[in-house]
């Protein structure tokens, strides 16, 4: 294990997918907030900042999954990737 990342690319890809789900939920709640009769500014700010943070984490995790997938090589080869 390297720096707390999962060793297998598919595990890392599942983590990225879960983070993308959180981003989708935050976007849904922002749209719901904006469509309401009163806009709650604090909730809107929190959802936007939280969604942005989760989006950055999802992109970094997806990048790590791609690096692991490219480094996996042949079936049965080691799953650790440098980088």
PyMOL commands that set and color helices and strands:
alter all, ss='L'
color gray80, all
select helices_A, chain A and resi 9-35+41-72
alter helices_A, ss='H'
color red, helices_A
deselect
rebuild
show_as cartoon
